[in-house]
């Protein structure tokens, strides 16, 4: 029997942000369709998907907003922070520039959350080092990601778009 939104105990808005071409859309495609596509069209503005999960016996719906990383779309992305309850900040471990720009994204997240929320409530931010399966092309080592995560009190998630999260891990 298909899961229905009306059966969900809660719905949470999650925003996926990061530089362009870090694999945000590929991660969501993998989550939704359990498939990896080598070539993805860049996100224009924003897009969203809905996914229902069972958590501790209750159904929970995530409305996950996929944002464009290009600078020209950042004014559109800023609008999506309103009502957000979680953020996934993605960088590409094979692209050191995407890692260097994490400071910009952290500053933007904190600034936008302060402006869009009526009262400040801590919002979990997950740091996702994507393309972790491309070891030969890796430019950002795990320790650098760990230091950033600890410095900004972020949740850690290294992933590979080619596999489901945690699939094939040692």
MARGU-663519 format. One line per field, with one value per residue: x, y, z of N, C-alpha, C in turn; residue number from 1; chain. Coordinates in Angstrom, 1 decimal, padded with zeros to 4 digits. Example, Ala and Ser with C-alpha at 12.3 -4.5 7.8 and 13.67 -1.06 7.14 Angstrom:
residues 2
nX [013.2 / 012.8]
nY [-005.7 / -002.2]
nZ [007.8 / 007.1]
caX [012.3 / 013.7]
caY [-004.5 / -001.1]
caZ [007.8 / 007.1]
cX [013.2 / 012.9]
cY [-003.3 / 000.0]
cZ [007.8 / 007.9]
num [1 / 2]
cadena [A / A]
end
This chain:
residues 170
nX [000.8 / 000.7 / 002.4 / 000.9 / 000.7 / -001.1 / -001.0 / 001.3 / 003.1 / 004.6 / 005.9 / 008.8 / 010.8 / 013.6 / 016.6 / 018.8 / 022.0 / 024.9 / 027.9 / 027.8 / 027.5 / 028.4 / 027.0 / 024.4 / 021.8 / 022.2 / 022.5 / 019.9 / 018.4 / 019.4 / 018.4 / 015.6 / 015.1 / 016.7 / 018.9 / 021.8 / 022.8 / 025.2 / 025.3 / 023.8 / 021.3 / 021.8 / 020.4 / 017.9 / 017.2 / 015.2 / 014.2 / 012.0 / 011.5 / 009.5 / 009.6 / 008.7 / 009.4 / 009.9 / 010.2 / 011.1 / 008.7 / 006.8 / 005.4 / 007.2 / 007.4 / 009.7 / 010.2 / 012.2 / 014.3 / 016.0 / 018.6 / 019.9 / 023.4 / 024.7 / 025.9 / 024.2 / 021.6 / 021.3 / 019.7 / 017.2 / 017.5 / 017.8 / 015.2 / 014.2 / 014.9 / 013.0 / 011.1 / 012.6 / 013.8 / 015.9 / 019.2 / 021.2 / 024.5 / 026.4 / 029.5 / 032.1 / 034.3 / 036.3 / 036.8 / 038.5 / 037.9 / 035.1 / 035.1 / 036.5 / 034.7 / 032.9 / 032.8 / 031.6 / 029.0 / 028.2 / 028.2 / 026.2 / 024.0 / 023.6 / 023.0 / 020.7 / 018.9 / 018.6 / 017.3 / 015.0 / 013.6 / 011.2 / 011.8 / 014.9 / 015.8 / 017.8 / 019.0 / 019.5 / 022.5 / 023.8 / 026.8 / 027.9 / 030.2 / 030.5 / 030.9 / 032.7 / 033.5 / 035.3 / 038.2 / 040.7 / 040.6 / 040.4 / 040.6 / 040.1 / 040.8 / 039.6 / 040.1 / 040.2 / 037.5 / 036.4 / 037.5 / 036.2 / 033.6 / 033.6 / 034.4 / 032.3 / 030.2 / 028.7 / 026.7 / 028.0 / 028.4 / 029.5 / 029.3 / 028.5 / 027.3 / 026.8 / 026.1 / 023.6 / 023.2 / 025.6 / 025.8 / 027.8 / 029.9 / 032.8]
nY [-001.2 / 002.2 / 004.9 / 007.7 / 011.2 / 012.3 / 010.4 / 011.0 / 011.8 / 014.0 / 016.8 / 017.9 / 020.6 / 020.6 / 022.0 / 021.8 / 022.8 / 024.4 / 024.8 / 025.1 / 022.1 / 020.2 / 017.9 / 017.9 / 017.5 / 015.0 / 013.5 / 013.7 / 012.5 / 009.9 / 009.2 / 009.4 / 007.8 / 005.7 / 005.4 / 006.2 / 008.8 / 009.6 / 012.0 / 015.0 / 017.5 / 020.9 / 022.5 / 024.9 / 027.7 / 026.6 / 023.3 / 020.7 / 017.8 / 015.2 / 012.9 / 010.1 / 008.6 / 006.0 / 006.4 / 005.4 / 004.0 / 005.8 / 007.7 / 010.0 / 012.9 / 014.3 / 017.3 / 018.1 / 020.6 / 021.3 / 023.3 / 025.7 / 026.1 / 028.1 / 031.5 / 033.4 / 032.5 / 032.8 / 034.7 / 033.7 / 031.3 / 032.2 / 032.9 / 030.4 / 029.7 / 030.3 / 028.9 / 026.6 / 023.5 / 021.9 / 021.6 / 020.6 / 020.8 / 020.7 / 019.6 / 019.0 / 016.4 / 016.1 / 018.6 / 021.2 / 023.9 / 024.0 / 023.2 / 025.2 / 027.3 / 026.7 / 028.3 / 030.7 / 029.6 / 028.7 / 031.2 / 032.5 / 030.8 / 031.1 / 033.8 / 034.1 / 032.4 / 033.8 / 036.0 / 035.0 / 033.5 / 033.8 / 033.4 / 032.5 / 029.3 / 026.5 / 025.0 / 021.9 / 021.3 / 019.5 / 018.3 / 017.4 / 015.6 / 015.0 / 012.6 / 010.8 / 008.3 / 008.6 / 008.2 / 008.5 / 011.0 / 012.7 / 015.7 / 016.9 / 015.9 / 013.6 / 014.4 / 017.3 / 017.8 / 016.9 / 018.7 / 021.1 / 020.4 / 019.9 / 022.5 / 024.1 / 022.8 / 020.8 / 018.2 / 015.1 / 013.7 / 011.7 / 011.0 / 009.0 / 009.5 / 007.4 / 005.2 / 004.1 / 005.9 / 004.8 / 002.3 / -000.3 / 000.5 / 000.3]
nZ [000.0 / -000.9 / 000.6 / 002.3 / 002.4 / 004.3 / 006.3 / 007.7 / 010.6 / 010.9 / 009.0 / 007.5 / 006.4 / 004.3 / 003.2 / 000.5 / -000.1 / -001.7 / -003.7 / -007.3 / -009.3 / -007.4 / -006.9 / -005.8 / -006.9 / -008.0 / -005.6 / -004.5 / -006.6 / -006.3 / -003.8 / -004.2 / -006.5 / -006.5 / -008.2 / -010.2 / -012.2 / -014.6 / -015.9 / -015.1 / -015.4 / -014.8 / -011.9 / -012.2 / -010.6 / -008.1 / -007.0 / -005.8 / -003.9 / -002.4 / 000.2 / 002.0 / 005.1 / 007.5 / 010.9 / 013.9 / 014.1 / 013.2 / 010.5 / 008.6 / 006.7 / 004.4 / 002.9 / 000.5 / -000.7 / -003.5 / -004.4 / -006.8 / -007.4 / -008.6 / -008.7 / -009.8 / -009.2 / -006.5 / -005.1 / -005.4 / -004.1 / -001.5 / -000.7 / 000.0 / 002.6 / 004.5 / 007.0 / 007.1 / 008.4 / 008.5 / 007.1 / 004.4 / 003.6 / 000.9 / -000.4 / -002.9 / -002.8 / -004.7 / -005.6 / -004.6 / -004.4 / -004.0 / -001.4 / -000.1 / -000.4 / 001.6 / 003.9 / 003.0 / 002.5 / 005.1 / 006.4 / 004.9 / 005.4 / 008.2 / 008.3 / 006.7 / 008.1 / 010.5 / 009.5 / 008.4 / 010.3 / 012.9 / 015.5 / 016.9 / 016.4 / 016.9 / 014.0 / 012.5 / 010.7 / 008.1 / 007.0 / 004.0 / 002.3 / -000.9 / -003.6 / -002.6 / -003.4 / -005.4 / -005.1 / -006.4 / -007.5 / -005.4 / -003.6 / -001.3 / 001.9 / 004.4 / 007.0 / 006.8 / 006.3 / 008.7 / 010.5 / 009.8 / 010.2 / 013.0 / 013.9 / 013.2 / 014.4 / 013.0 / 011.5 / 010.3 / 007.1 / 004.7 / 001.3 / -001.6 / -004.7 / -006.4 / -004.9 / -002.5 / 000.6 / 002.9 / 001.8 / 000.9 / 002.6 / 004.7]
caX [000.0 / 001.5 / 002.4 / 000.2 / 001.1 / -002.0 / -000.6 / 002.5 / 003.0 / 005.2 / 006.5 / 009.9 / 011.4 / 015.0 / 017.2 / 020.1 / 022.8 / 026.3 / 028.3 / 027.2 / 028.2 / 028.9 / 026.2 / 023.2 / 020.7 / 022.5 / 022.2 / 018.4 / 018.0 / 019.7 / 017.5 / 014.3 / 014.9 / 017.7 / 019.7 / 022.8 / 023.0 / 026.5 / 025.1 / 022.5 / 021.0 / 021.9 / 019.1 / 017.6 / 016.4 / 015.0 / 013.2 / 011.8 / 011.0 / 008.9 / 009.9 / 008.2 / 010.3 / 009.3 / 011.1 / 010.6 / 007.3 / 005.9 / 005.7 / 007.6 / 007.7 / 010.7 / 010.1 / 013.6 / 014.5 / 017.3 / 018.8 / 021.0 / 024.6 / 025.3 / 025.7 / 023.0 / 020.4 / 021.3 / 018.6 / 016.1 / 017.8 / 017.6 / 013.8 / 013.8 / 015.2 / 011.9 / 010.5 / 013.4 / 014.0 / 017.2 / 020.0 / 022.3 / 025.5 / 027.2 / 030.7 / 032.6 / 035.7 / 037.2 / 036.9 / 038.9 / 037.2 / 033.8 / 035.4 / 036.9 / 033.5 / 032.0 / 032.7 / 030.6 / 027.7 / 027.9 / 027.8 / 024.9 / 023.0 / 023.3 / 022.4 / 019.4 / 018.1 / 018.3 / 016.3 / 013.7 / 012.9 / 010.7 / 012.6 / 016.0 / 015.8 / 018.9 / 018.6 / 020.7 / 023.2 / 024.5 / 027.9 / 028.0 / 031.3 / 030.0 / 031.8 / 033.7 / 033.9 / 036.3 / 039.4 / 041.8 / 040.5 / 040.1 / 041.4 / 039.8 / 040.9 / 038.6 / 040.5 / 039.8 / 036.1 / 036.1 / 037.8 / 035.2 / 032.4 / 033.8 / 034.5 / 030.9 / 029.2 / 027.8 / 026.6 / 028.9 / 027.9 / 030.3 / 028.5 / 028.8 / 026.0 / 026.6 / 025.5 / 022.8 / 024.0 / 026.0 / 025.9 / 029.2 / 030.9 / 033.5]
caY [000.0 / 003.4 / 005.8 / 008.9 / 012.4 / 012.5 / 009.5 / 011.4 / 012.4 / 015.3 / 017.1 / 018.8 / 021.2 / 020.5 / 022.7 / 021.3 / 024.0 / 024.2 / 025.3 / 024.3 / 020.9 / 019.3 / 016.7 / 018.0 / 016.9 / 013.5 / 012.9 / 013.6 / 011.5 / 008.6 / 009.0 / 009.2 / 006.8 / 004.6 / 005.3 / 007.2 / 009.2 / 010.2 / 013.4 / 015.6 / 018.9 / 021.8 / 023.0 / 026.3 / 028.2 / 025.6 / 022.2 / 020.0 / 016.4 / 014.7 / 011.5 / 009.6 / 007.7 / 005.5 / 006.7 / 004.9 / 003.5 / 006.8 / 008.2 / 011.4 / 013.4 / 015.3 / 018.1 / 018.5 / 021.6 / 021.3 / 024.6 / 025.9 / 026.6 / 029.2 / 032.8 / 034.2 / 032.1 / 032.9 / 035.5 / 032.8 / 030.3 / 032.9 / 032.8 / 029.1 / 029.5 / 030.5 / 027.7 / 025.4 / 022.8 / 021.2 / 022.0 / 019.7 / 021.6 / 019.7 / 020.0 / 017.9 / 016.1 / 016.1 / 020.0 / 021.9 / 025.2 / 023.8 / 023.1 / 026.5 / 028.1 / 026.4 / 029.5 / 031.5 / 029.0 / 028.8 / 032.6 / 032.7 / 030.0 / 031.7 / 035.1 / 033.9 / 031.8 / 034.9 / 036.9 / 034.3 / 032.9 / 034.7 / 033.3 / 031.6 / 027.9 / 025.8 / 024.2 / 021.0 / 021.4 / 018.3 / 018.6 / 016.2 / 015.5 / 014.1 / 012.0 / 010.1 / 007.1 / 008.9 / 008.3 / 008.9 / 012.4 / 013.4 / 016.9 / 017.3 / 014.7 / 013.4 / 015.3 / 018.7 / 017.8 / 016.7 / 019.9 / 022.0 / 019.9 / 020.2 / 023.9 / 024.7 / 021.9 / 020.3 / 016.7 / 014.7 / 012.7 / 011.6 / 010.1 / 008.8 / 009.5 / 006.1 / 004.2 / 004.6 / 006.3 / 003.7 / 001.1 / -000.6 / 001.1 / -000.6]
caZ [000.0 / -001.0 / 001.8 / 002.0 / 003.2 / 005.4 / 007.3 / 008.3 / 011.9 / 010.8 / 007.8 / 007.7 / 005.2 / 004.3 / 002.1 / 000.1 / -000.6 / -001.9 / -004.9 / -008.5 / -009.7 / -006.3 / -006.9 / -005.0 / -007.6 / -008.1 / -004.3 / -004.4 / -007.5 / -005.8 / -002.7 / -004.7 / -007.6 / -006.3 / -009.4 / -010.4 / -013.5 / -014.7 / -016.3 / -014.6 / -015.9 / -013.6 / -011.3 / -012.5 / -009.4 / -007.1 / -007.3 / -004.6 / -003.9 / -001.2 / 000.5 / 003.3 / 005.8 / 008.8 / 011.9 / 015.2 / 014.0 / 012.7 / 009.2 / 008.6 / 005.4 / 004.2 / 001.6 / 000.3 / -001.7 / -004.3 / -004.9 / -007.7 / -006.7 / -009.4 / -008.1 / -010.4 / -008.6 / -005.0 / -004.6 / -005.4 / -003.0 / -000.2 / -000.3 / 000.5 / 004.0 / 005.4 / 007.5 / 007.0 / 009.7 / 008.4 / 005.9 / 004.0 / 003.0 / 000.1 / -001.2 / -003.7 / -002.3 / -005.8 / -006.0 / -003.4 / -004.4 / -003.4 / 000.0 / 000.3 / -000.3 / 002.7 / 004.8 / 002.4 / 002.7 / 006.5 / 006.7 / 004.3 / 006.2 / 009.5 / 008.0 / 006.2 / 009.1 / 011.4 / 008.8 / 008.0 / 011.4 / 013.9 / 016.7 / 016.6 / 016.9 / 016.2 / 012.8 / 012.2 / 009.4 / 007.8 / 006.1 / 003.1 / 001.4 / -001.9 / -004.5 / -001.8 / -004.1 / -006.5 / -004.3 / -007.2 / -007.8 / -004.2 / -003.3 / 000.1 / 002.7 / 005.4 / 008.2 / 006.6 / 006.5 / 010.1 / 011.2 / 009.5 / 010.9 / 014.5 / 014.1 / 013.1 / 015.1 / 012.0 / 011.5 / 009.2 / 006.1 / 003.4 / 000.5 / -003.0 / -005.4 / -007.1 / -004.0 / -001.4 / 001.8 / 003.8 / 001.0 / 000.5 / 003.5 / 005.6]
cX [000.9 / 001.3 / 001.7 / 000.6 / 000.2 / -001.7 / 000.6 / 002.3 / 003.6 / 005.8 / 007.6 / 010.5 / 012.9 / 015.6 / 018.6 / 020.9 / 024.2 / 026.6 / 027.7 / 028.1 / 028.8 / 028.1 / 025.0 / 022.0 / 020.9 / 022.2 / 020.7 / 017.9 / 018.3 / 018.7 / 016.1 / 014.1 / 015.9 / 018.5 / 020.7 / 022.9 / 024.3 / 026.3 / 023.7 / 022.4 / 021.2 / 020.5 / 019.0 / 016.7 / 016.4 / 014.1 / 013.0 / 011.2 / 010.4 / 009.2 / 009.4 / 009.1 / 009.5 / 010.5 / 010.5 / 009.1 / 006.3 / 006.3 / 006.1 / 007.9 / 008.7 / 010.3 / 011.5 / 013.8 / 015.9 / 017.5 / 020.0 / 022.2 / 025.2 / 024.9 / 024.5 / 021.7 / 020.3 / 020.2 / 017.4 / 016.3 / 017.5 / 016.1 / 013.4 / 014.1 / 014.1 / 011.2 / 011.3 / 013.7 / 015.3 / 017.9 / 021.0 / 023.2 / 026.4 / 028.4 / 031.2 / 034.1 / 036.7 / 037.4 / 037.2 / 038.2 / 035.9 / 034.0 / 035.7 / 035.7 / 032.5 / 031.8 / 031.6 / 029.2 / 027.3 / 027.4 / 026.4 / 023.7 / 022.6 / 022.6 / 021.0 / 018.4 / 017.7 / 017.2 / 015.0 / 012.9 / 012.4 / 011.4 / 013.7 / 015.9 / 017.0 / 018.4 / 019.8 / 021.2 / 024.0 / 025.6 / 028.1 / 029.2 / 031.0 / 031.2 / 032.9 / 034.2 / 035.0 / 037.6 / 040.6 / 041.8 / 040.3 / 041.1 / 041.2 / 039.8 / 039.9 / 038.9 / 040.0 / 038.3 / 035.7 / 036.4 / 036.7 / 033.9 / 032.5 / 033.8 / 033.1 / 029.8 / 028.2 / 027.7 / 027.3 / 028.2 / 028.7 / 029.4 / 029.1 / 027.5 / 025.8 / 026.0 / 024.6 / 023.6 / 024.3 / 026.2 / 027.3 / 030.3 / 031.6 / 033.4]
cY [001.2 / 004.2 / 007.1 / 010.0 / 012.6 / 011.5 / 009.9 / 012.1 / 013.8 / 015.5 / 018.1 / 019.3 / 021.2 / 021.2 / 022.1 / 022.4 / 023.6 / 024.8 / 024.5 / 023.1 / 020.0 / 018.0 / 016.7 / 017.3 / 015.4 / 012.8 / 012.7 / 012.5 / 010.1 / 008.3 / 008.7 / 008.0 / 005.6 / 004.3 / 006.4 / 007.5 / 010.0 / 011.7 / 013.9 / 017.0 / 019.8 / 022.3 / 024.5 / 026.8 / 027.2 / 024.5 / 021.5 / 018.6 / 016.1 / 013.3 / 011.2 / 008.5 / 007.2 / 005.7 / 006.4 / 004.6 / 004.5 / 007.3 / 009.6 / 011.7 / 014.4 / 016.0 / 018.7 / 019.4 / 021.5 / 022.6 / 024.7 / 026.5 / 027.8 / 030.6 / 033.5 / 033.7 / 032.2 / 033.7 / 034.6 / 031.8 / 031.0 / 032.9 / 031.5 / 028.8 / 029.7 / 029.2 / 026.5 / 024.8 / 021.9 / 021.6 / 020.9 / 020.6 / 020.6 / 020.4 / 018.8 / 017.6 / 016.1 / 017.6 / 020.8 / 023.3 / 025.1 / 023.7 / 024.5 / 027.4 / 027.7 / 027.5 / 030.4 / 030.9 / 029.0 / 030.2 / 032.9 / 032.0 / 030.7 / 033.1 / 035.0 / 033.3 / 032.9 / 035.8 / 036.3 / 033.7 / 033.9 / 034.6 / 032.3 / 030.3 / 027.2 / 024.9 / 023.2 / 021.3 / 020.2 / 018.7 / 017.3 / 016.4 / 014.5 / 013.6 / 011.3 / 008.8 / 007.3 / 009.2 / 008.9 / 010.4 / 013.3 / 014.5 / 017.4 / 016.0 / 014.8 / 014.3 / 016.7 / 018.8 / 017.7 / 018.0 / 021.0 / 021.6 / 020.2 / 021.7 / 024.6 / 023.9 / 021.4 / 018.8 / 016.3 / 013.6 / 012.7 / 010.6 / 010.0 / 008.7 / 008.1 / 005.0 / 004.8 / 004.9 / 005.0 / 002.4 / 000.9 / 000.0 / 000.0 / -000.1]
cZ [000.0 / 000.3 / 001.3 / 002.9 / 004.4 / 006.6 / 008.1 / 009.6 / 011.9 / 009.4 / 008.0 / 006.4 / 005.3 / 003.1 / 001.8 / -000.6 / -000.9 / -003.3 / -006.1 / -008.8 / -008.6 / -006.2 / -006.0 / -005.6 / -007.7 / -006.7 / -004.1 / -005.4 / -007.0 / -004.6 / -003.2 / -005.6 / -007.5 / -007.5 / -009.5 / -011.9 / -013.6 / -015.1 / -015.8 / -015.2 / -014.6 / -013.2 / -011.7 / -011.4 / -008.3 / -007.6 / -006.0 / -004.8 / -002.5 / -001.0 / 001.9 / 003.9 / 007.1 / 009.8 / 013.3 / 015.2 / 013.4 / 011.3 / 009.3 / 007.1 / 005.4 / 002.9 / 001.4 / -000.9 / -002.2 / -004.9 / -005.9 / -007.0 / -007.4 / -008.7 / -008.6 / -009.8 / -007.1 / -004.4 / -004.5 / -004.2 / -001.6 / 000.3 / 000.3 / 001.9 / 004.9 / 005.7 / 007.4 / 008.4 / 009.6 / 007.1 / 005.7 / 003.1 / 002.3 / -000.5 / -001.9 / -003.3 / -003.4 / -006.3 / -004.8 / -003.3 / -003.8 / -001.9 / 000.6 / 000.4 / 000.8 / 003.6 / 004.3 / 002.7 / 004.2 / 006.9 / 006.2 / 005.1 / 007.5 / 009.3 / 007.6 / 007.2 / 010.1 / 010.8 / 008.6 / 009.1 / 012.4 / 015.2 / 016.3 / 017.2 / 016.2 / 015.1 / 012.5 / 010.8 / 009.2 / 006.8 / 005.3 / 002.1 / 000.3 / -002.8 / -003.8 / -002.4 / -005.1 / -005.8 / -005.2 / -007.6 / -006.6 / -004.0 / -001.9 / 001.0 / 003.8 / 006.6 / 008.0 / 006.8 / 007.9 / 010.9 / 011.0 / 010.3 / 012.4 / 014.8 / 014.1 / 013.7 / 014.1 / 012.1 / 010.2 / 008.4 / 004.9 / 002.6 / -000.9 / -003.7 / -006.1 / -006.2 / -003.0 / -000.2 / 002.6 / 003.0 / 000.6 / 001.4 / 004.3 / 007.0]
num [1 / 2 / 3 / 4 / 5 / 6 / 7 / 8 / 9 / 10 / 11 / 12 / 13 / 14 / 15 / 16 / 17 / 18 / 19 / 20 / 21 / 22 / 23 / 24 / 25 / 26 / 27 / 28 / 29 / 30 / 31 / 32 / 33 / 34 / 35 / 36 / 37 / 38 / 39 / 40 / 41 / 42 / 43 / 44 / 45 / 46 / 47 / 48 / 49 / 50 / 51 / 52 / 53 / 54 / 55 / 56 / 57 / 58 / 59 / 60 / 61 / 62 / 63 / 64 / 65 / 66 / 67 / 68 / 69 / 70 / 71 / 72 / 73 / 74 / 75 / 76 / 77 / 78 / 79 / 80 / 81 / 82 / 83 / 84 / 85 / 86 / 87 / 88 / 89 / 90 / 91 / 92 / 93 / 94 / 95 / 96 / 97 / 98 / 99 / 100 / 101 / 102 / 103 / 104 / 105 / 106 / 107 / 108 / 109 / 110 / 111 / 112 / 113 / 114 / 115 / 116 / 117 / 118 / 119 / 120 / 121 / 122 / 123 / 124 / 125 / 126 / 127 / 128 / 129 / 130 / 131 / 132 / 133 / 134 / 135 / 136 / 137 / 138 / 139 / 140 / 141 / 142 / 143 / 144 / 145 / 146 / 147 / 148 / 149 / 150 / 151 / 152 / 153 / 154 / 155 / 156 / 157 / 158 / 159 / 160 / 161 / 162 / 163 / 164 / 165 / 166 / 167 / 168 / 169 / 170]
cadena [A / A / A / A / A / A / A / A / A / A / A / A / A / A / A / A / A / A / A / A / A / A / A / A / A / A / A / A / A / A / A / A / A / A / A / A / A / A / A / A / A / A / A / A / A / A / A / A / A / A / A / A / A / A / A / A / A / A / A / A / A / A / A / A / A / A / A / A / A / A / A / A / A / A / A / A / A / A / A / A / A / A / A / A / A / A / A / A / A / A / A / A / A / A / A / A / A / A / A / A / A / A / A / A / A / A / A / A / A / A / A / A / A / A / A / A / A / A / A / A / A / A / A / A / A / A / A / A / A / A / A / A / A / A / A / A / A / A / A / A / A / A / A / A / A / A / A / A / A / A / A / A / A / A / A / A / A / A / A / A / A / A / A / A / A / A / A / A / A / A]
end
